[in-house]
């Protein structure tokens, strides 16, 4: 544990790992830019992260890409972000300084997070489609019908060893969003429908005009005013 903590605790490596939290693979050059270090320094950091099985490299042509080694690594990093986002100044909590786009909607490895992810989860729970408790969750029969109508079949759970539905504490909102197979399926379906779009760089996602209408009509999710169409 001490060794892993030391690796993650380096500012440059922490920046690289955070950049990989959107689930995509990045080159060493891209990660160097994210960390604000030279390519040679980035290469040394990536060697340590690879050796400790925190990231895994993939060769494609002349390029080498890096991604987080597993969902467990992503969960660990998200947990650290939750704890790290609790600053205290003279015994009082201070307001977190979070990029508005990230706070509104972002990816948390392979599922949706931020205010949008929390709002969607809250809607599914209040409608009785999903039940969350004690770090686990389940989809109700009415929820299976709702999700099937949305294009998500529960049969996908049978093909995966992952937990189908579980809560994930959102580090910016301090409330839960959905993770597991269902969380990943919801993110992919929203992208497929073009209700949301990934940003060119980083974890933030943008809600489209169609997504704004669809989320309200399908799930009753009313987006906050600070969201941008």
C-alpha positions as CSV (number, residue, x, y, z in Angstrom):
1,X,0.0,0.0,0.0
2,X,2.8,2.4,0.8
3,X,4.5,1.7,-2.5
4,X,1.3,2.4,-4.5
5,X,0.6,5.5,-2.5
6,X,4.1,6.8,-3.2
7,X,3.6,6.3,-6.9
8,X,0.2,8.0,-7.0
9,X,1.4,10.8,-4.7
10,X,3.9,12.2,-7.2
11,X,2.2,15.3,-8.7
12,X,3.3,14.4,-12.3
13,X,2.1,10.8,-12.0
14,X,-1.1,11.9,-10.3
15,X,-1.8,14.2,-13.3
16,X,-1.1,11.4,-15.8
17,X,-3.4,9.0,-13.9
18,X,-6.2,11.7,-13.7
19,X,-5.9,12.3,-17.4
20,X,-6.5,8.5,-18.0
21,X,-9.7,8.5,-15.9
22,X,-11.9,9.0,-18.9
23,X,-11.1,5.5,-20.0
24,X,-9.3,6.5,-23.2
25,X,-5.7,5.6,-24.1
26,X,-3.1,8.4,-24.4
27,X,0.4,8.6,-25.8
28,X,3.5,9.4,-23.7
29,X,3.7,12.8,-25.4
30,X,0.1,13.6,-24.5
31,X,0.6,12.5,-20.9
32,X,3.8,14.5,-20.7
33,X,1.8,17.6,-21.7
34,X,-0.9,16.8,-19.1
35,X,1.7,16.5,-16.4
36,X,3.8,19.5,-17.5
37,X,7.0,17.5,-17.8
38,X,9.4,16.6,-20.6
39,X,8.8,13.4,-22.7
40,X,11.9,11.8,-21.1
41,X,10.6,12.5,-17.6
42,X,7.2,11.2,-18.6
43,X,8.7,8.0,-19.9
44,X,10.4,7.4,-16.6
45,X,7.1,7.9,-14.7
46,X,5.2,5.6,-17.1
47,X,7.8,2.9,-16.6
48,X,7.1,3.0,-12.9
49,X,3.3,3.0,-13.3
50,X,3.5,0.1,-15.8
51,X,5.8,-1.9,-13.6
52,X,3.3,-1.5,-10.7
53,X,0.4,-2.5,-12.9
54,X,-1.4,0.9,-12.6
55,X,-1.3,1.5,-16.3
56,X,-0.8,-0.8,-19.2
57,X,0.8,0.0,-22.6
58,X,-0.6,-0.9,-26.0
59,X,1.4,-0.7,-29.2
60,X,-0.4,0.5,-32.4
61,X,1.9,1.0,-35.4
62,X,4.7,3.3,-34.4
63,X,2.9,4.7,-31.4
64,X,2.5,3.4,-27.9
65,X,-0.6,4.2,-25.9
66,X,-1.3,4.0,-22.2
67,X,-4.5,3.4,-20.3
68,X,-5.4,2.5,-16.7
69,X,-4.7,-1.2,-16.1
70,X,-8.1,-2.0,-14.6
71,X,-11.4,-0.7,-13.3
72,X,-10.0,-1.4,-9.8
73,X,-7.3,1.2,-10.4
74,X,-10.0,3.7,-11.5
75,X,-12.0,3.0,-8.4
76,X,-9.0,3.6,-6.2
77,X,-8.2,6.9,-7.9
78,X,-11.8,8.0,-7.6
79,X,-11.7,7.2,-3.9
80,X,-8.5,9.2,-3.5
81,X,-10.2,12.2,-5.3
82,X,-13.1,12.0,-2.8
83,X,-10.8,12.2,0.2
84,X,-8.5,14.8,-1.5
85,X,-11.5,17.0,-2.2
86,X,-12.2,17.6,1.5
87,X,-9.9,20.5,2.3
88,X,-10.0,22.1,5.7
89,X,-8.9,25.6,6.6
90,X,-8.8,26.5,10.3
91,X,-11.3,23.8,11.0
92,X,-13.8,24.8,8.4
93,X,-14.5,23.2,5.0
94,X,-13.6,25.4,2.0
95,X,-15.5,25.5,-1.2
96,X,-13.9,23.1,-3.8
97,X,-12.5,24.8,-6.9
98,X,-13.7,22.5,-9.7
99,X,-13.8,23.3,-13.4
100,X,-17.5,24.0,-14.1
101,X,-17.5,21.6,-17.1
102,X,-16.1,18.8,-15.1
103,X,-18.5,19.4,-12.3
104,X,-21.5,19.4,-14.6
105,X,-20.8,16.2,-16.5
106,X,-17.8,14.0,-16.9
107,X,-16.7,10.4,-17.4
108,X,-15.6,8.4,-14.4
109,X,-13.5,5.8,-16.3
110,X,-16.4,4.0,-18.1
111,X,-19.5,5.6,-16.6
112,X,-21.1,9.0,-16.2
113,X,-20.3,11.3,-13.3
114,X,-20.8,14.9,-12.2
115,X,-24.2,16.6,-11.7
116,X,-25.6,14.9,-14.7
117,X,-24.6,11.4,-13.6
118,X,-26.0,12.1,-10.1
119,X,-29.2,13.5,-11.4
120,X,-29.7,10.5,-13.7
121,X,-29.1,8.1,-10.8
122,X,-31.4,10.0,-8.6
123,X,-34.1,9.8,-11.2
124,X,-33.8,6.0,-11.6
125,X,-33.9,5.5,-7.9
126,X,-36.9,7.8,-7.3
127,X,-38.8,6.0,-10.1
128,X,-38.2,2.7,-8.4
129,X,-36.1,1.5,-11.4
130,X,-32.9,1.0,-9.3
131,X,-32.3,0.2,-5.7
132,X,-29.0,1.2,-4.1
133,X,-27.7,0.2,-0.7
134,X,-24.5,-0.9,1.2
135,X,-22.2,-0.4,-1.8
136,X,-24.3,-2.5,-4.1
137,X,-27.5,-2.2,-6.2
138,X,-30.1,-4.0,-8.2
139,X,-32.4,-3.2,-11.1
140,X,-36.1,-3.8,-10.3
141,X,-38.5,-5.5,-12.8
142,X,-40.0,-2.1,-13.7
143,X,-36.4,-0.8,-14.1
144,X,-35.6,-3.7,-16.5
145,X,-38.5,-2.7,-18.7
146,X,-37.6,1.0,-18.5
147,X,-34.0,0.2,-19.5
148,X,-35.0,-2.2,-22.2
149,X,-37.2,0.5,-23.8
150,X,-34.1,2.7,-23.7
151,X,-32.0,0.1,-25.5
152,X,-30.2,-1.5,-22.5
153,X,-30.9,-5.2,-22.0
154,X,-30.2,-6.9,-18.7
155,X,-28.8,-9.9,-20.5
156,X,-25.5,-8.1,-20.7
157,X,-25.0,-8.8,-17.0
158,X,-24.8,-12.5,-17.8
159,X,-21.8,-12.0,-20.1
160,X,-19.8,-10.1,-17.5
161,X,-18.1,-10.9,-14.2
162,X,-18.5,-7.3,-13.1
163,X,-21.1,-6.2,-10.6
164,X,-24.1,-5.2,-12.7
165,X,-25.2,-2.2,-10.7
166,X,-23.4,-0.4,-7.9
167,X,-23.2,3.1,-6.5
168,X,-20.0,5.2,-6.9
169,X,-19.5,8.2,-4.7
170,X,-19.1,11.3,-6.8
171,X,-16.1,13.3,-5.6
172,X,-17.5,16.7,-6.7
173,X,-21.1,16.2,-5.7
174,X,-20.7,14.0,-2.6
175,X,-23.6,11.9,-3.8
176,X,-23.7,8.7,-5.7
177,X,-23.8,8.0,-9.4
178,X,-24.2,4.6,-11.1
179,X,-21.2,2.4,-11.9
180,X,-20.8,-1.2,-12.9
181,X,-22.1,-2.8,-16.1
182,X,-25.2,-0.7,-16.0
183,X,-23.3,2.6,-15.5
184,X,-21.1,1.7,-18.5
185,X,-24.1,0.7,-20.6
186,X,-25.9,4.0,-19.8
187,X,-22.8,6.0,-20.8
188,X,-22.4,4.1,-24.1
189,X,-26.1,4.5,-24.9
190,X,-26.1,8.2,-24.3
191,X,-23.1,8.6,-26.6
192,X,-24.7,6.3,-29.2
193,X,-27.9,8.5,-29.2
194,X,-25.7,11.6,-29.3
195,X,-27.4,12.9,-26.2
196,X,-23.9,13.6,-24.9
197,X,-20.5,14.2,-26.6
198,X,-17.0,13.7,-25.3
199,X,-14.8,16.7,-25.2
200,X,-11.8,16.8,-27.5
201,X,-9.5,16.4,-24.5
202,X,-10.2,15.6,-20.9
203,X,-13.1,14.0,-19.0
204,X,-15.8,16.6,-19.5
205,X,-18.8,15.7,-21.6
206,X,-21.3,18.0,-23.3
207,X,-25.1,17.5,-23.4
208,X,-26.5,18.2,-26.8
209,X,-29.8,19.8,-27.5
210,X,-31.3,16.4,-28.3
211,X,-29.9,15.1,-25.1
212,X,-31.4,17.9,-23.1
213,X,-34.8,17.1,-24.5
214,X,-34.4,13.4,-24.3
215,X,-33.2,13.3,-20.7
216,X,-36.1,15.3,-19.6
217,X,-38.7,13.3,-21.5
218,X,-37.3,9.9,-20.8
219,X,-36.0,10.3,-17.2
220,X,-37.4,13.6,-16.0
221,X,-33.9,15.0,-15.6
222,X,-34.0,18.8,-15.6
223,X,-30.5,20.2,-16.3
224,X,-29.2,23.0,-14.2
225,X,-29.0,26.5,-15.7
226,X,-25.2,26.5,-15.8
227,X,-25.2,23.6,-18.3
228,X,-24.3,24.6,-21.8
229,X,-26.3,23.1,-24.8
